[in-house]
Every structure is written in C-alpha cells, then in structure tokens.
Amino acid sequence: RRVRAPLPYPISRYTFMKDFVISLTQFSSEETNLLHLLIGLMGAKVTRNLQLGNTSHLVCKKPEGIKYERSVEKGSIKVVRKEWVEACARQGSHVPESNYFFEAV
C-alpha cells in the first residue's frame, strides 16, 4: 500500500472556482492526479476532453498540441501553466491568469 504525503497547500475545500471547467494536457499520471485533486478541492470541474463550448481553462506544460491549438483558435479558453493552479491553491482564492499565460512564440 502506497503512503501519500500531505498536500503542500493550505487548502481544505473551497468553492471559488465553482464556475470553471478545466481541461489538462501533457502531464504525467502523478501530475494529473495532483492537479485534478487541487482543482476539485477548489470547486472546479475537470474534464478529460476539451469541450469548446464549456471549457474555461486549459492547463498544459507547453504551448503545443491539439488541445492547445484548439483552445487558441477558440479564443475564449484561457491557456495557463500549472503554476496558476498551484498559486490559486496556495492563495486559497482565484489568482489572475495573466501571469501564467504562455509567452507569445
């Protein structure tokens, strides 16, 4: 049986992200599990598939891939690095995404 370390964030259960639908891409299983847990604890819904009419955020490692390209084309999906999720968890509130967008290539 695997022993899990406590979360490195001071959160229990919040709802400040309750209106967000977040998709993840390019992460290992372990990273995906942690991000899924953090996002859920902050009240957002995580979706495996990118839902163009419903997804509010895409969290990815690099600015590449099908989900990234579709999100950029759509224009209404905020594409951010995983550090945004971590910053929200540390802060215990919604942190502006602007510091976590990918740099223009």
C-alpha positions as CSV (number, residue, x, y, z in Angstrom):
1,R,0.0,0.0,0.0
2,R,1.4,3.4,-1.0
3,V,1.7,6.1,1.6
4,R,0.8,9.5,0.4
5,A,2.3,12.8,1.6
6,P,0.0,15.6,2.7
7,L,-0.8,18.3,0.1
8,P,1.8,21.0,0.1
9,Y,-1.0,23.6,0.0
10,P,-3.1,25.0,2.9
11,I,-6.5,24.2,1.5
12,S,-9.3,22.0,2.6
13,R,-12.3,22.6,0.4
14,Y,-13.2,25.8,-1.4
15,T,-15.7,26.8,-4.0
16,F,-14.1,29.9,-5.5
17,M,-13.6,28.0,-8.8
18,K,-17.1,26.6,-9.0
19,D,-17.8,28.2,-12.3
20,F,-14.7,26.9,-14.0
21,V,-14.4,23.8,-16.3
22,I,-10.7,22.9,-16.6
23,S,-9.0,20.5,-19.0
24,L,-5.5,19.2,-18.5
25,T,-2.9,18.0,-21.1
26,Q,0.7,16.9,-21.3
27,F,1.1,15.8,-17.7
28,S,2.2,12.5,-16.2
29,S,-0.3,10.4,-14.3
30,E,1.1,11.6,-11.0
31,E,0.9,15.3,-12.0
32,T,-2.6,14.8,-13.4
33,N,-3.8,13.2,-10.2
34,L,-2.4,16.1,-8.1
35,L,-3.8,18.8,-10.4
36,H,-7.2,17.0,-10.5
37,L,-7.3,16.9,-6.7
38,L,-6.3,20.5,-6.3
39,I,-8.8,21.7,-8.9
40,G,-11.6,19.7,-7.4
41,L,-10.8,20.9,-3.9
42,M,-11.1,24.5,-5.2
43,G,-14.6,23.7,-6.6
44,A,-13.9,23.5,-10.4
45,K,-14.9,20.6,-12.6
46,V,-12.1,18.8,-14.5
47,T,-12.9,17.4,-17.9
48,R,-10.7,14.9,-19.8
49,N,-11.9,16.2,-23.2
50,L,-11.7,19.8,-24.3
51,Q,-15.3,21.0,-24.6
52,L,-15.1,24.0,-26.8
53,G,-18.5,25.4,-25.6
54,N,-17.9,24.7,-22.0
55,T,-14.2,24.6,-21.0
56,S,-13.0,27.8,-19.4
57,H,-9.3,26.9,-18.9
58,L,-6.7,24.6,-20.4
59,V,-3.7,23.8,-18.1
60,C,-0.7,22.5,-20.0
61,K,3.1,22.1,-19.8
62,K,4.0,23.5,-23.2
63,P,2.3,25.7,-25.8
64,E,1.8,22.9,-28.3
65,G,-0.5,20.0,-29.2
66,I,-4.1,19.6,-30.4
67,K,-5.8,20.8,-27.2
68,Y,-3.6,23.9,-27.1
69,E,-4.2,24.7,-30.8
70,R,-7.9,24.3,-30.5
71,S,-8.0,26.5,-27.3
72,V,-6.0,29.3,-29.0
73,E,-8.3,29.1,-32.1
74,K,-11.4,29.3,-29.9
75,G,-10.0,32.3,-28.2
76,S,-12.3,32.1,-25.1
77,I,-10.4,29.4,-23.3
78,K,-7.6,30.6,-21.0
79,V,-4.5,28.6,-21.6
80,V,-2.3,28.6,-18.5
81,R,0.7,26.8,-16.9
82,K,0.2,24.5,-14.0
83,E,1.7,27.1,-11.7
84,W,-1.6,29.0,-11.9
85,V,-3.4,26.1,-10.3
86,E,-0.7,25.9,-7.6
87,A,-0.8,29.7,-7.0
88,C,-4.6,29.6,-6.5
89,A,-4.2,26.7,-4.1
90,R,-1.5,28.5,-2.1
91,Q,-3.5,31.7,-2.0
92,G,-6.8,30.0,-1.3
93,S,-8.5,32.2,-3.9
94,H,-8.7,32.9,-7.6
95,V,-5.4,34.3,-8.8
96,P,-5.4,36.3,-12.1
97,E,-4.4,34.1,-15.0
98,S,-2.4,36.9,-16.8
99,N,0.9,36.0,-15.0
100,Y,0.5,32.3,-16.1
101,F,-0.2,32.6,-19.8
102,F,2.4,31.2,-22.2
103,E,4.8,33.8,-23.8
104,A,4.0,34.5,-27.4
105,V,6.2,32.4,-29.7
